């Protein structure tokens, strides 16, 4: 049997049925009040039925104040946990696990529903944020911990702490965002302090037998941002924590920056970094980004990667794990875009997820400009609901 379809036991004692995980994506399918919709439940049920080991729901917010999108879910003290019951039940179909990604967008929070804050004040074209206060920093680990405990109570089978792609914890790691001179800025040891405090708080909240993963950038892929050398120092530090899985990715949603996932790479983006990380930690490693074929996935498992994160491949073909298990579809057909407006490819895949949520697996979105228009219009509509439900930003 291929290693791809062998079980994998996490340090906490939980076993994944195989090595394929639907990595976190912002599906934007929340109802605007932070609660899941029927379509969102159908989407995660469909992925579970396709044979994967686990799905991770992207950007579930600990607070409505710093959401990445108004279609995000929110798990806080105001949440109606009963409304998550359908999602957690169907998302565990076929023995699949269903985890949430603990989110705080920080400087990249959706401006119409937030007053963005980051480690340091920034004023750039397309990005403005205030510096987060010391008092607010102290509240971050407790916020993640509360949401993790609520996730466990609601029936989710694990959590992932988001420290990648330019969101808050990633901003603290990056000297491009983090210009602080206190205990949370300067050296990489200081810049990773909030992340380590958050891991400790979440573990204390959920206990020793509950999976906690972390998503970490290999680098920001931006001049002056987090370097691979510093990211490897974070990996070394994570080896001494209670983390169960280190999910390695790369890139940052910085104004004008090209997403790594929108590039023309023909294979996994950060395989070399994963090899270097493997030498520094005994923690399980998950690699996310750029996998286009089963052969690439199998190769990654031979060099020390334990779990494979697939995102867009599973949007194209939700049953890909089962198909691979049956030795079918070794290379799914990805769409090709000659010219892409900023955000257009992300919008296309998001609207493709919307189609899956509606039970339509045949129709693709129209051209990128139209997909982006519909995507932005939905955000605007959900933002109005969000503002009425949660109140306008202070």
FENPELIN-V641406 format. One record per residue. N is the residue number from 1. RES is the residue in one letter. PHI is phi in radians with two decimals (NA if undefined). PSI is psi as a letter, one per 30 degrees, with the letter a starting at -180 (NA if undefined). BURIAL is b if it has 16 or more other ideal C-beta (glycine too) atoms within 10 Angstrom, else e. Layout:
N_RES_PHI_PSI_BURIAL / N_RES_PHI_PSI_BURIAL
//
This chain:
1_X_NA_k_e / 2_X_-1.07_k_e / 3_X_-1.02_f_e / 4_X_-1.05_f_b / 5_X_-1.98_g_e / 6_X_-1.65_k_e / 7_X_-1.14_l_e / 8_X_-2.41_k_b / 9_X_-1.65_k_e / 10_X_-1.39_l_b / 11_X_-0.98_e_e / 12_X_-1.28_f_b / 13_X_1.86_f_e / 14_X_-1.37_k_b / 15_X_-1.91_k_e / 16_X_-1.48_k_b / 17_X_-1.26_f_b / 18_X_-2.70_a_b / 19_X_-1.84_g_b / 20_X_-1.87_k_b / 21_X_-2.15_k_b / 22_X_-1.31_j_b / 23_X_-1.25_l_b / 24_X_-1.11_k_b / 25_X_-2.36_l_b / 26_X_-1.47_j_b / 27_X_-1.43_f_b / 28_X_0.98_h_b / 29_X_-1.85_g_b / 30_X_-1.14_l_b / 31_X_-1.53_g_b / 32_X_1.68_f_b / 33_X_-1.91_g_b / 34_X_1.53_g_b / 35_X_-1.88_l_b / 36_X_-1.28_l_b / 37_X_-1.88_l_b / 38_X_-1.06_e_e / 39_X_-1.10_e_b / 40_X_-1.09_e_b / 41_X_-1.08_e_b / 42_X_-1.11_e_b / 43_X_-1.09_e_b / 44_X_-1.28_f_b / 45_X_-1.15_e_b / 46_X_-1.08_e_b / 47_X_-1.12_e_b / 48_X_-1.06_e_b / 49_X_-1.22_f_e / 50_X_-1.47_f_b / 51_X_1.78_g_b / 52_X_-1.38_l_b / 53_X_-1.46_e_b / 54_X_-2.78_l_b / 55_X_-2.07_k_b / 56_X_-2.06_k_b / 57_X_-1.46_k_b / 58_X_-1.28_k_b / 59_X_0.91_i_b / 60_X_-1.55_k_b / 61_X_-1.46_k_b / 62_X_-1.42_f_b / 63_X_-2.70_k_b / 64_X_-1.34_f_b / 65_X_-1.36_f_b / 66_X_-2.39_h_b / 67_X_-1.34_l_b / 68_X_-1.32_e_b / 69_X_-2.61_l_b / 70_X_-1.32_g_b / 71_X_-1.69_g_b / 72_X_-1.17_l_b / 73_X_-1.46_l_b / 74_X_-2.26_k_b / 75_X_-2.11_j_b / 76_X_-2.50_a_e / 77_X_-1.19_f_e / 78_X_-1.63_f_e / 79_X_-1.21_k_b / 80_X_-1.53_j_e / 81_X_-1.07_f_e / 82_X_-1.04_f_e / 83_X_-1.33_f_b / 84_X_-1.59_f_b / 85_X_-1.07_e_e / 86_X_-1.09_e_b / 87_X_-1.09_e_b / 88_X_-1.21_e_b / 89_X_-1.18_e_e / 90_X_-1.31_f_b / 91_X_-1.20_f_b / 92_X_-1.74_g_b / 93_X_-1.01_l_e / 94_X_1.12_g_e / 95_X_1.43_g_e / 96_X_-1.29_k_b / 97_X_-1.57_l_b / 98_X_-2.31_j_b / 99_X_-1.93_l_b / 100_X_-2.00_l_b / 101_X_-1.71_k_b / 102_X_-1.36_j_b / 103_X_-2.07_l_b / 104_X_-2.74_j_b / 105_X_-1.34_f_b / 106_X_1.04_b_b / 107_X_-1.12_f_b / 108_X_-1.69_g_b / 109_X_-1.05_k_b / 110_X_-1.15_j_b / 111_X_-1.02_e_e / 112_X_-1.10_f_e / 113_X_-2.10_g_b / 114_X_-2.54_l_b / 115_X_-1.98_j_e / 116_X_-1.02_k_b / 117_X_-2.30_l_b / 118_X_-2.49_a_b / 119_X_-0.99_e_b / 120_X_-2.45_l_b / 121_X_-1.13_k_e / 122_X_-2.33_k_b / 123_X_-2.44_j_e / 124_X_-2.22_l_e / 125_X_-1.13_j_e / 126_X_1.62_g_e / 127_X_-2.63_j_b / 128_X_-2.26_k_e / 129_X_-2.66_l_b / 130_X_-1.56_l_e / 131_X_-1.38_k_e / 132_X_-1.20_k_b / 133_X_-1.38_l_e / 134_X_-1.07_e_e / 135_X_-1.13_e_e / 136_X_-1.21_e_e / 137_X_-1.03_e_b / 138_X_-1.09_f_e / 139_X_-1.48_f_e / 140_X_-1.08_e_b / 141_X_-1.02_e_b / 142_X_-1.13_e_e / 143_X_-1.14_e_b / 144_X_-1.05_e_b / 145_X_-1.12_e_b / 146_X_-1.08_e_b / 147_X_-1.18_e_b / 148_X_-1.08_e_b / 149_X_-1.13_e_b / 150_X_-1.16_e_b / 151_X_-1.07_e_b / 152_X_-1.09_e_b / 153_X_-1.12_e_e / 154_X_-1.36_f_b / 155_X_1.85_g_e / 156_X_-1.20_k_b / 157_X_-1.73_g_b / 158_X_3.10_l_b / 159_X_-2.36_l_b / 160_X_-2.21_k_b / 161_X_-1.50_k_b / 162_X_-1.55_j_b / 163_X_-2.21_h_b / 164_X_-2.36_l_b / 165_X_1.07_g_b / 166_X_1.51_g_b / 167_X_-1.46_a_b / 168_X_-0.90_e_b / 169_X_-1.14_e_b / 170_X_-1.14_e_b / 171_X_-1.09_e_b / 172_X_-1.14_e_b / 173_X_-1.24_f_b / 174_X_-1.66_k_b / 175_X_-1.16_f_b / 176_X_-1.22_e_b / 177_X_-1.61_e_b / 178_X_-1.79_j_b / 179_X_-1.95_g_e / 180_X_-1.19_l_b / 181_X_-2.02_g_e / 182_X_-1.68_a_e / 183_X_-1.21_f_e / 184_X_-1.89_g_b / 185_X_-2.38_l_b / 186_X_1.69_c_e / 187_X_-1.18_l_e / 188_X_-1.11_e_b / 189_X_-1.06_e_e / 190_X_-1.31_e_b / 191_X_-1.19_f_b / 192_X_-1.61_g_b / 193_X_-1.04_e_b / 194_X_-1.14_e_b / 195_X_-1.07_e_b / 196_X_-1.15_e_b / 197_X_-1.12_e_b / 198_X_-1.20_e_b / 199_X_-1.07_e_b / 200_X_-1.06_e_e / 201_X_-1.14_e_b / 202_X_-1.14_e_b / 203_X_-1.09_e_b / 204_X_-1.07_e_e / 205_X_-1.37_e_b / 206_X_-1.86_f_b / 207_X_1.53_l_e / 208_X_-1.34_f_e / 209_X_-1.81_g_e / 210_X_-2.00_k_b / 211_X_-1.13_k_b / 212_X_-2.21_j_b / 213_X_-1.89_l_b / 214_X_-2.40_k_b / 215_X_-1.79_k_b / 216_X_-2.27_k_b / 217_X_-1.25_k_b / 218_X_-1.26_e_b / 219_X_-2.92_l_b / 220_X_-1.41_f_b / 221_X_1.02_h_b / 222_X_-2.33_k_b / 223_X_-1.08_k_e / 224_X_1.52_g_e / 225_X_-1.63_a_b / 226_X_-1.11_k_b / 227_X_-1.65_l_e / 228_X_-1.12_e_b / 229_X_-1.07_e_e / 230_X_-1.20_e_b / 231_X_-1.09_e_b / 232_X_-1.19_e_b / 233_X_-1.16_e_b / 234_X_-1.15_e_b / 235_X_-1.03_e_b / 236_X_-1.04_e_e / 237_X_-1.19_e_b / 238_X_-1.13_f_b / 239_X_-1.07_f_e / 240_X_-1.68_g_e / 241_X_-1.79_a_b / 242_X_-1.63_g_b / 243_X_-1.05_k_b / 244_X_-1.75_f_b / 245_X_-2.77_k_b / 246_X_-1.82_j_b / 247_X_-1.66_j_b / 248_X_-1.67_k_b / 249_X_-2.43_a_b / 250_X_-2.97_l_b / 251_X_1.64_l_b / 252_X_-2.50_k_b / 253_X_-1.43_i_b / 254_X_-1.76_k_b / 255_X_-0.91_k_e / 256_X_1.50_f_e / 257_X_-1.37_k_e / 258_X_-1.47_k_e / 259_X_-1.15_k_b / 260_X_-1.00_e_b / 261_X_-1.28_f_b / 262_X_-1.68_g_b / 263_X_-1.38_a_e / 264_X_-1.73_g_e / 265_X_-1.02_k_e / 266_X_-1.76_g_e / 267_X_-2.76_a_e / 268_X_-1.00_k_b / 269_X_-1.32_e_b / 270_X_-2.20_h_b / 271_X_-1.10_e_b / 272_X_-1.09_e_e / 273_X_-1.14_e_b / 274_X_-1.05_e_b / 275_X_-1.10_e_e / 276_X_-1.15_e_e / 277_X_-1.14_e_b / 278_X_-1.01_e_b / 279_X_-1.31_f_e / 280_X_-1.92_f_e / 281_X_-2.58_k_b / 282_X_-1.65_f_e / 283_X_-1.14_k_b / 284_X_-1.03_k_b / 285_X_-2.00_k_b / 286_X_-2.00_k_b / 287_X_-2.07_k_b / 288_X_-2.17_k_b / 289_X_2.09_j_b / 290_X_1.62_f_b / 291_X_-1.23_k_b / 292_X_-2.01_f_b / 293_X_-2.41_l_b / 294_X_-1.13_e_b / 295_X_-1.05_e_e / 296_X_-1.10_e_b / 297_X_-1.13_e_b / 298_X_-1.08_e_b / 299_X_-1.09_e_e / 300_X_-1.09_e_b / 301_X_-1.21_f_b / 302_X_-1.48_f_e / 303_X_-1.92_g_e / 304_X_1.92_f_e / 305_X_-1.33_k_b / 306_X_-1.72_e_b / 307_X_-2.38_k_b / 308_X_-1.90_k_b / 309_X_-1.69_k_b / 310_X_-2.02_k_b / 311_X_-2.21_d_b / 312_X_-1.11_e_b / 313_X_-1.05_e_b / 314_X_-1.43_f_b / 315_X_-1.33_e_b / 316_X_-1.18_e_b / 317_X_-2.49_j_b / 318_X_-1.10_f_b / 319_X_-1.68_g_b / 320_X_-0.96_e_b / 321_X_-1.01_e_b / 322_X_-1.12_e_b / 323_X_-1.13_e_b / 324_X_-1.13_e_b / 325_X_-1.09_f_b / 326_X_-1.63_g_e / 327_X_1.03_h_e / 328_X_-2.10_l_e / 329_X_0.82_i_b / 330_X_-1.11_f_e / 331_X_-2.46_j_e / 332_X_-1.05_l_b / 333_X_-1.54_j_e / 334_X_-1.55_k_e / 335_X_-1.18_l_e / 336_X_-2.05_k_e / 337_X_-2.16_j_e / 338_X_-1.24_e_e / 339_X_-2.27_k_e / 340_X_-2.20_k_b / 341_X_-1.16_l_e / 342_X_-1.00_k_e / 343_X_1.45_f_b / 344_X_-1.19_e_b / 345_X_-1.22_e_b / 346_X_-1.02_e_b / 347_X_-1.09_e_b / 348_X_-1.07_e_b / 349_X_-1.19_e_b / 350_X_-1.12_e_b / 351_X_-1.24_f_b / 352_X_-1.12_e_b / 353_X_-1.10_e_b / 354_X_-1.08_e_b / 355_X_-1.07_e_b / 356_X_-1.07_e_b / 357_X_-1.11_f_b / 358_X_-1.60_g_e / 359_X_1.48_g_e / 360_X_-1.85_j_e / 361_X_-1.79_g_e / 362_X_-1.89_e_e / 363_X_-1.48_k_e / 364_X_-1.61_l_e / 365_X_-1.04_l_b / 366_X_-1.30_a_e / 367_X_-1.11_l_e / 368_X_-1.05_e_b / 369_X_-1.11_e_e / 370_X_-1.20_e_e / 371_X_-1.06_e_b / 372_X_-1.15_e_b / 373_X_-1.11_e_e / 374_X_-1.16_e_b / 375_X_-1.05_e_b / 376_X_-1.17_e_e / 377_X_-1.12_e_e / 378_X_-1.12_e_b / 379_X_-1.02_e_b / 380_X_-1.10_e_e / 381_X_-1.15_e_e / 382_X_-1.20_e_b / 383_X_-1.09_e_b / 384_X_-1.12_e_e / 385_X_-1.12_e_b / 386_X_-1.03_e_b / 387_X_-1.08_e_b / 388_X_-1.23_e_e / 389_X_-1.30_e_b / 390_X_-1.71_f_b / 391_X_1.64_l_e / 392_X_-1.13_l_e / 393_X_-0.99_k_e / 394_X_-1.08_NA_e
//
